[in-house]
Amino acid sequence: MHLTTHHSLRFVLSAGLFCSACVSAFADSPSAGSGGKPKSMGLIDPAAFGFGRPGFVSDISVIDDLDVEKRDESISFSELRLIAPLAVKKGENFLFASSLGYHHTSVDLDGIGGLHHQSLHTLEAQCTLLWRPSHSRWSAMAFATPGVSSDFSQISTDDFESSGLGLINYRVTDELRVAAGVFGRYADGEGMLVPALGLIWQPEPFIVQVTPPFAVVGWRVTDRWTLAWSFYPSGGAWDIDGEDVNRLEISGWQSAFTCSYQLTEHWVTSVRAGWNVGGELEMQNDVGTVVEKHDLHNAPFVAWNLRYLF
């Protein structure tokens, strides 16, 4: 396996995602304060990345046309994300959990690289093992997640990816938690390693989540309403079956304001809107040579999220 420090979009996204998920898994459930009110607000999952309270999640986002710099073409992009928990097994100091995530991306490339409409899929399973002694500030975890990202026209071993993480968490105070470890990923014939870091600070009624490449600042206005600003990666990378293009990567960042409303004890819905910035399109052939690479103009986007939380 070739080890490299090249940080592709999917690798950086996964490293931050699983560090975020793990820090959130270490976090205790909000404790009751005076009058039975929660002492701290729950963690915020800005765009159905899979951290925070476990549950069933659906998220739909649509980006306005992304104009290609110095060209007449533009790209249309929309995405559906679904997450379903599979199993949870608790012990005195241990917890095992598994979940399944599916992403469907619809993109029209306007003829760039000889490609037009593409229906792209990502399917991932995650298994997590936590060790969290009840009377210790320290805890640890490990996870493994196999997955596939493709247009599903023809599945091969090149479409499969796997990730892993080892992480140690320390509870500094009841409001502050930090975590550090190592994240690894094998995809597209390459193995990569990066450090995984995270910090979550929960001073009531606010929350600050800094788990690169994610950043979230939230304010619980009332027991039902929450406002938040978030900054996180967008896009993805897929193996496709094109004549001249066999690998497609669309990357960018989203800055979004979110308004969430808790409908019932378990149901929560939210809308968010903002800008997709720093976009880039890259296409590779079957030997990994870049055949097209373009910057994308900034564009607005909107999204709607619905989740059932346990």
C-alpha positions in Angstrom: 0.0 0.0 0.0 1.3 3.4 -1.0 1.2 5.9 1.9 0.9 9.6 1.0 -0.2 12.8 2.7 -2.2 13.9 -0.4 -5.5 15.2 1.0 -8.3 14.5 -1.5 -11.7 15.9 -0.8 -13.2 12.6 0.3 -10.2 11.8 2.6 -10.3 15.2 4.4 -14.1 15.1 4.6 -14.0 11.5 6.1 -11.2 12.4 8.6 -13.2 15.4 9.9 -16.5 13.5 9.8 -15.4 10.6 11.8 -13.5 12.7 14.3 -16.7 14.7 14.8 -18.7 11.6 15.1 -16.3 10.1 17.7 -16.1 13.3 19.8 -19.9 13.4 19.8 -20.1 9.7 20.7 -17.9 10.4 23.7 -20.0 13.3 24.8 -22.5 12.6 27.6 -26.2 13.0 27.0 -27.3 16.5 28.2 -27.9 16.3 31.9 -30.9 17.8 33.7 -30.5 21.1 35.4 -32.8 23.0 37.6 -36.4 22.7 36.6 -35.6 19.6 34.5 -34.1 21.7 31.6 -31.1 20.3 29.8 -27.8 21.6 31.1 -26.3 21.8 27.6 -27.7 21.7 24.1 -27.1 18.7 21.9 -24.5 18.5 19.1 -25.3 20.0 15.7 -25.0 17.9 12.5 -24.8 20.6 9.9 -25.7 18.5 6.8 -26.5 14.9 7.7 -22.9 13.9 8.1 -23.8 11.4 10.8 -22.8 12.8 14.2 -24.9 14.0 17.1 -27.8 12.0 18.5 -28.3 8.7 16.7 -31.4 8.3 14.5 -32.8 8.2 11.0 -31.8 11.2 8.9 -32.7 12.5 5.5 -31.2 15.6 3.9 -31.9 17.2 0.5 -29.7 20.0 -0.9 -29.7 21.9 -4.2 -27.0 24.2 -5.5 -27.6 26.8 -8.1 -25.7 26.4 -11.4 -22.0 26.4 -10.8 -20.4 28.3 -13.7 -17.1 27.0 -14.9 -14.4 29.7 -14.8 -13.2 31.0 -18.2 -15.7 28.7 -20.0 -19.4 28.9 -21.1 -20.4 25.6 -19.4 -22.1 25.3 -16.0 -22.7 22.4 -13.6 -26.0 21.6 -11.9 -25.7 19.7 -8.6 -28.2 18.2 -6.1 -27.8 15.6 -3.4 -29.8 13.3 -1.1 -28.3 11.9 2.1 -29.9 9.1 4.1 -28.6 7.6 7.4 -30.0 4.6 9.3 -28.7 3.1 12.5 -28.4 -0.7 12.4 -27.5 -2.0 15.8 -26.3 -0.9 19.3 -24.8 -3.1 22.0 -24.0 -1.6 25.4 -21.8 -3.0 28.1 -20.7 -1.5 31.5 -17.8 0.4 29.9 -18.1 -0.5 26.2 -20.5 0.4 23.4 -20.7 -1.2 19.9 -22.7 0.6 17.2 -23.3 0.2 13.5 -25.0 2.4 10.9 -25.6 2.6 7.1 -25.3 5.7 5.0 -26.4 6.3 1.4 -25.8 9.4 -0.7 -27.3 10.0 -4.2 -25.8 12.8 -6.2 -27.4 14.1 -9.4 -25.0 16.2 -11.5 -25.2 17.6 -15.1 -21.7 18.3 -16.4 -22.9 20.2 -19.6 -20.6 18.2 -21.9 -17.4 18.7 -20.0 -15.1 15.7 -20.6 -17.8 14.3 -22.9 -20.1 13.8 -19.9 -23.6 15.1 -19.3 -26.1 13.9 -16.6 -24.6 11.5 -14.0 -26.4 9.6 -11.3 -23.8 8.9 -8.6 -24.0 6.8 -5.5 -22.1 6.4 -2.2 -22.9 3.5 0.1 -21.1 3.2 3.4 -21.4 1.1 6.6 -19.7 2.0 9.8 -18.9 -0.1 12.9 -17.7 1.7 16.0 -16.3 0.4 19.3 -16.2 2.8 22.3 -14.5 2.4 25.7 -15.8 4.9 28.2 -15.3 4.2 31.9 -18.0 5.9 34.0 -15.6 7.4 36.5 -12.8 8.5 34.2 -12.1 11.6 32.2 -10.4 9.4 29.5 -12.0 7.3 26.9 -11.0 5.7 23.6 -12.5 4.4 20.4 -11.9 2.5 17.1 -13.9 2.3 14.0 -13.9 0.6 10.6 -16.1 1.6 7.6 -16.2 -0.1 4.2 -17.9 1.6 1.3 -18.3 2.1 -2.4 -18.6 5.3 -4.5 -19.6 4.8 -8.1 -22.2 5.5 -10.9 -23.1 1.8 -10.3 -23.0 1.1 -14.1 -20.2 -1.4 -13.4 -18.8 -2.3 -10.0 -15.2 -3.3 -9.7 -12.7 -3.6 -6.8 -11.5 0.0 -7.6 -14.9 1.3 -6.4 -14.4 0.0 -2.9 -13.0 2.1 -0.1 -12.3 1.6 3.6 -11.4 3.9 6.5 -10.3 3.4 10.1 -9.6 5.6 13.2 -8.0 5.3 16.6 -8.9 8.1 19.0 -8.3 9.1 22.6 -10.8 11.6 24.2 -10.3 13.7 27.3 -13.1 15.5 29.2 -11.5 18.7 30.4 -14.7 20.0 32.1 -18.4 19.2 31.9 -18.6 21.7 29.0 -15.3 21.0 27.1 -14.1 17.9 25.4 -11.0 17.4 23.2 -9.9 14.4 21.2 -6.8 13.3 19.2 -5.8 10.3 17.2 -4.9 9.0 13.7 -7.2 8.5 10.8 -6.4 6.3 7.8 -8.1 5.6 4.5 -7.5 3.3 1.5 -9.2 4.3 -1.8 -8.4 4.4 -5.5 -5.2 2.3 -4.9 -3.7 4.7 -2.3 -3.5 4.7 1.4 -3.4 7.9 3.4 -2.8 8.9 7.0 -3.6 12.2 8.8 -4.0 13.3 12.5 -7.6 13.6 13.7 -8.3 16.4 16.1 -11.5 17.7 17.7 -12.9 20.2 20.2 -16.5 20.6 21.5 -17.4 23.4 23.9 -21.0 23.6 25.2 -21.7 26.7 27.4 -25.5 26.9 27.7 -27.3 28.0 25.6 -24.5 28.0 22.9 -22.3 25.3 21.4 -19.0 25.6 19.5 -17.8 22.6 17.5 -14.4 22.7 15.9 -13.6 19.4 14.3 -11.6 20.3 11.1 -12.7 20.5 8.4 -16.0 21.3 10.2 -16.9 24.4 12.2 -20.3 25.0 13.8 -21.6 27.7 16.2 -25.1 27.2 17.5 -27.5 29.0 19.7 -30.5 27.3 21.3 -33.0 30.2 21.3 -35.8 28.2 23.0 -36.4 24.5 23.8 -37.7 24.0 20.2 -35.8 26.6 18.1 -32.1 26.5 17.3 -30.1 28.8 15.1 -26.6 27.9 13.8 -23.8 28.9 11.4 -21.7 26.1 9.9 -18.8 25.7 7.5 -18.0 22.3 5.9 -16.9 20.6 2.7 -19.2 19.8 -0.1 -19.1 17.5 -3.2 -17.5 14.1 -3.5 -15.5 11.7 -5.6 -16.7 8.8 -7.6 -15.5 6.1 -10.0 -17.5 6.3 -13.3 -17.7 4.4 -16.6 -16.9 7.1 -19.2 -15.0 6.9 -22.4 -12.3 9.3 -21.4 -13.1 9.9 -17.8 -13.1 7.2 -15.1 -12.8 9.3 -11.9 -14.9 12.4 -11.1 -14.3 14.8 -8.2 -16.3 17.8 -7.4 -15.1 19.7 -4.3 -16.0 22.9 -2.5 -17.1 24.4 0.8 -20.4 25.5 2.1 -21.1 28.4 4.5 -24.6 28.0 5.8 -27.1 29.5 8.3 -29.5 26.9 9.7 -32.9 27.2 11.5 -34.0 24.0 13.3 -37.3 23.3 14.9 -38.1 20.3 17.2 -41.5 19.1 16.1 -41.9 16.5 18.8 -39.7 14.7 21.3 -38.2 12.6 18.5 -38.8 14.5 15.2 -36.7 17.5 14.2 -36.7 19.5 10.9 -34.4 22.2 9.7 -33.8 24.4 6.7 -30.5 26.0 5.7 -29.2 28.3 3.1 -25.9 29.8 2.1 -23.1 29.8 -0.4 -21.0 27.1 -2.1 -17.5 28.5 -2.4 -14.1 27.5 -3.5 -15.5 24.9 -6.0 -13.3 22.8 -8.2 -14.0 20.1 -10.8 -11.4 17.4 -11.6 -11.6 14.4 -14.0 -9.2 11.6 -14.3 -8.8 8.7 -16.8 -8.3 5.0 -16.0 -4.6 5.5 -15.2 -5.1 8.4 -12.9 -4.0 11.2 -15.3 -5.9 14.5 -14.9 -7.8 15.2 -18.1 -9.9 18.1 -17.0 -9.5 20.5 -14.1 -11.5 23.7 -13.6 -12.4 26.2 -10.9 -16.1 26.8 -10.3 -17.8 30.1 -9.4 -19.5 30.6 -6.1 -23.2 29.8 -6.0 -26.1 29.9 -3.5 -27.7 26.7 -2.2 -30.7 25.6 -0.1 -31.4 22.5 1.9 -34.0 20.7 3.9 -33.4 18.2 6.7 -35.7 15.8 8.6 -34.6 13.4 11.3 -36.1 11.0 13.8 -33.8 10.9 16.9 -33.7 8.2 19.5 
